[in-house]
C-alpha cells in the first residue's frame, strides 16, 4: 500500500485475514491509529473500476 500512493489499478483486492484487527492492535498512539486508517483509505481509493474487500 505504501508504494501505491499516487497509482491506480483497474481492480483492487483488499484481504483482511481472519483475526486481523483494524487498526492493528500494536498501534497505540493516536498518530499510529491514524496511519492505519490512512493506509486503508489509500488502498480503497486506488481502484478505478472494481474494489473487492474480503474479510
N, CA, C and O atoms as a DFTB+ gen file, in Angstrom:
220 C
 N C O
     1  1       0.829      -1.193       0.000
     2  2       0.000       0.000       0.000
     3  2       0.869       1.251       0.000
     4  3       0.528       2.234      -0.658
     5  1       1.974       1.234       0.716
     6  2       2.802       2.436       0.817
     7  2       3.337       2.869      -0.544
     8  3       3.456       4.067      -0.803
     9  1       3.659       1.928      -1.408
    10  2       4.169       2.266      -2.732
    11  2       3.047       2.551      -3.722
    12  3       3.317       2.984      -4.842
    13  1       1.799       2.321      -3.339
    14  2       0.661       2.521      -4.235
    15  2       0.159       3.956      -4.251
    16  3      -0.659       4.309      -5.100
    17  1       0.623       4.776      -3.347
    18  2       0.150       6.161      -3.282
    19  2       0.439       6.854      -4.608
    20  3       1.572       6.852      -5.089
    21  1      -0.587       7.437      -5.184
    22  2      -0.446       8.110      -6.466
    23  2      -0.680       7.207      -7.657
    24  3      -0.783       7.697      -8.782
    25  1      -0.766       5.911      -7.448
    26  2      -1.015       4.958      -8.525
    27  2      -2.472       4.521      -8.499
    28  3      -3.168       4.705      -7.500
    29  1      -2.929       3.936      -9.612
    30  2      -4.271       3.392      -9.688
    31  2      -4.214       2.031     -10.348
    32  3      -3.263       1.712     -11.063
    33  1      -5.243       1.230     -10.102
    34  2      -5.356      -0.081     -10.730
    35  2      -6.811      -0.302     -11.117
    36  3      -7.724       0.199     -10.461
    37  1      -7.011      -1.051     -12.180
    38  2      -8.369      -1.342     -12.627
    39  2      -9.148      -2.080     -11.546
    40  3     -10.322      -1.795     -11.308
    41  1      -8.495      -3.017     -10.905
    42  2      -9.141      -3.850      -9.888
    43  2      -8.235      -3.918      -8.661
    44  3      -7.036      -4.167      -8.785
    45  1      -8.804      -3.698      -7.484
    46  2      -8.045      -3.750      -6.236
    47  2      -8.695      -4.760      -5.303
    48  3      -9.909      -4.738      -5.095
    49  1      -7.882      -5.640      -4.745
    50  2      -8.333      -6.604      -3.750
    51  2      -7.755      -6.201      -2.407
    52  3      -6.558      -5.936      -2.298
    53  1      -8.590      -6.153      -1.391
    54  2      -8.134      -5.906      -0.029
    55  2      -8.538      -7.120       0.786
    56  3      -9.723      -7.430       0.913
    57  1      -7.558      -7.797       1.328
    58  2      -7.805      -9.009       2.101
    59  2      -7.541      -8.744       3.566
    60  3      -6.486      -8.223       3.928
    61  1      -8.493      -9.099       4.408
    62  2      -8.316      -8.977       5.854
    63  2      -8.372     -10.389       6.421
    64  3      -9.457     -10.945       6.588
    65  1      -7.218     -10.973       6.718
    66  2      -7.187     -12.339       7.235
    67  2      -7.973     -12.471       8.537
    68  3      -8.114     -11.516       9.301
    69  1      -8.472     -13.664       8.764
    70  2      -9.218     -13.937       9.991
    71  2      -8.345     -13.593      11.201
    72  3      -7.183     -13.993      11.274
    73  1      -8.913     -12.857      12.133
    74  2      -8.177     -12.464      13.333
    75  2      -7.444     -11.141      13.203
    76  3      -6.952     -10.606      14.196
    77  1      -7.366     -10.604      11.983
    78  2      -6.694      -9.311      11.791
    79  2      -7.622      -8.202      12.266
    80  3      -8.813      -8.194      11.957
    81  1      -7.067      -7.286      13.007
    82  2      -7.848      -6.170      13.532
    83  2      -7.518      -4.902      12.763
    84  3      -6.421      -4.749      12.226
    85  1      -8.479      -4.005      12.719
    86  2      -8.250      -2.706      12.105
    87  2      -8.758      -1.655      13.054
    88  3      -9.957      -1.644      13.333
    89  1      -7.943      -0.780      13.563
    90  2      -6.497      -0.708      13.361
    91  2      -5.774      -1.836      14.096
    92  3      -6.332      -2.472      14.990
    93  1      -4.540      -2.068      13.707
    94  2      -3.734      -3.135      14.287
    95  2      -3.588      -2.941      15.788
    96  3      -3.479      -1.812      16.265
    97  1      -3.586      -4.030      16.524
    98  2      -3.521      -3.955      17.990
    99  2      -2.225      -3.325      18.499
   100  3      -2.178      -2.864      19.639
   101  1      -1.181      -3.295      17.683
   102  2       0.082      -2.696      18.114
   103  2       0.101      -1.181      17.901
   104  3       1.004      -0.496      18.382
   105  1      -0.887      -0.663      17.186
   106  2      -0.988       0.787      17.001
   107  2      -1.565       1.374      18.281
   108  3      -2.754       1.219      18.560
   109  1      -0.733       2.038      19.048
   110  2      -1.135       2.543      20.366
   111  2      -1.437       4.037      20.375
   112  3      -2.425       4.468      20.969
   113  1      -0.607       4.811      19.732
   114  2      -0.792       6.264      19.787
   115  2      -1.841       6.712      18.766
   116  3      -2.176       5.978      17.836
   117  1      -2.341       7.914      18.957
   118  2      -3.322       8.476      18.029
   119  2      -2.738       8.536      16.621
   120  3      -3.424       8.212      15.651
   121  1      -1.482       8.946      16.502
   122  2      -0.824       9.047      15.199
   123  2      -0.739       7.684      14.519
   124  3      -1.006       7.573      13.322
   125  1      -0.367       6.642      15.273
   126  2      -0.262       5.301      14.701
   127  2      -1.620       4.799      14.218
   128  3      -1.719       4.188      13.154
   129  1      -2.653       5.054      14.994
   130  2      -4.003       4.635      14.602
   131  2      -4.446       5.378      13.345
   132  3      -5.041       4.780      12.449
   133  1      -4.162       6.669      13.275
   134  2      -4.493       7.444      12.079
   135  2      -3.764       6.901      10.857
   136  3      -4.338       6.848       9.769
   137  1      -2.518       6.501      11.019
   138  2      -1.751       5.951       9.906
   139  2      -2.343       4.636       9.415
   140  3      -2.340       4.361       8.215
   141  1      -2.847       3.827      10.333
   142  2      -3.513       2.575       9.951
   143  2      -4.717       2.877       9.051
   144  3      -4.889       2.249       8.006
   145  1      -5.543       3.837       9.461
   146  2      -6.725       4.196       8.674
   147  2      -6.322       4.868       7.365
   148  3      -6.991       4.677       6.350
   149  1      -5.244       5.648       7.366
   150  2      -4.761       6.273       6.132
   151  2      -4.348       5.225       5.107
   152  3      -4.634       5.373       3.919
   153  1      -3.678       4.168       5.555
   154  2      -3.266       3.093       4.641
   155  2      -4.478       2.415       4.017
   156  3      -4.482       2.126       2.821
   157  1      -5.499       2.164       4.817
   158  2      -6.721       1.554       4.288
   159  2      -7.381       2.489       3.277
   160  3      -7.830       2.045       2.220
   161  1      -7.439       3.768       3.596
   162  2      -8.030       4.748       2.680
   163  2      -7.285       4.759       1.344
   164  3      -7.909       4.767       0.283
   165  1      -5.971       4.760       1.396
   166  2      -5.174       4.756       0.165
   167  2      -5.466       3.502      -0.648
   168  3      -5.634       3.577      -1.866
   169  1      -5.526       2.348       0.016
   170  2      -5.811       1.096      -0.690
   171  2      -7.185       1.147      -1.364
   172  3      -7.329       0.742      -2.517
   173  1      -8.179       1.638      -0.648
   174  2      -9.543       1.695      -1.185
   175  2      -9.633       2.641      -2.375
   176  3     -10.327       2.342      -3.346
   177  1      -8.958       3.752      -2.318
   178  2      -9.083       4.765      -3.369
   179  2      -8.202       4.503      -4.584
   180  3      -8.178       5.334      -5.492
   181  1      -7.479       3.391      -4.645
   182  2      -6.654       3.068      -5.812
   183  2      -7.466       2.409      -6.913
   184  3      -7.014       2.365      -8.057
   185  1      -8.653       1.894      -6.604
   186  2      -9.453       1.155      -7.583
   187  2     -10.100       2.101      -8.592
   188  3     -10.697       3.110      -8.215
   189  1      -9.975       1.768      -9.875
   190  2     -10.619       2.546     -10.929
   191  2     -12.012       1.988     -11.207
   192  3     -12.982       2.743     -11.269
   193  1     -12.115       0.660     -11.377
   194  2     -13.390       0.047     -11.744
   195  2     -13.984      -0.831     -10.655
   196  3     -15.198      -0.838     -10.452
   197  1     -13.140      -1.567      -9.960
   198  2     -13.679      -2.572      -9.047
   199  2     -12.824      -2.686      -7.789
   200  3     -11.597      -2.761      -7.854
   201  1     -13.501      -2.696      -6.650
   202  2     -12.854      -2.904      -5.359
   203  2     -13.460      -4.155      -4.744
   204  3     -14.679      -4.261      -4.609
   205  1     -12.610      -5.098      -4.373
   206  2     -13.069      -6.333      -3.739
   207  2     -12.437      -6.399      -2.365
   208  3     -11.218      -6.489      -2.223
   209  1     -13.296      -6.352      -1.348
   210  2     -12.846      -6.377       0.047
   211  2     -13.289      -7.696       0.649
   212  3     -14.483      -7.993       0.692
   213  1     -12.337      -8.486       1.111
   214  2     -12.632      -9.797       1.687
   215  2     -12.238      -9.777       3.149
   216  3     -11.080      -9.533       3.488
   217  1     -13.214     -10.038       4.019
   218  2     -12.911     -10.064       5.454
   219  2     -13.138     -11.448       6.021
   220  3     -12.936     -11.666       7.216
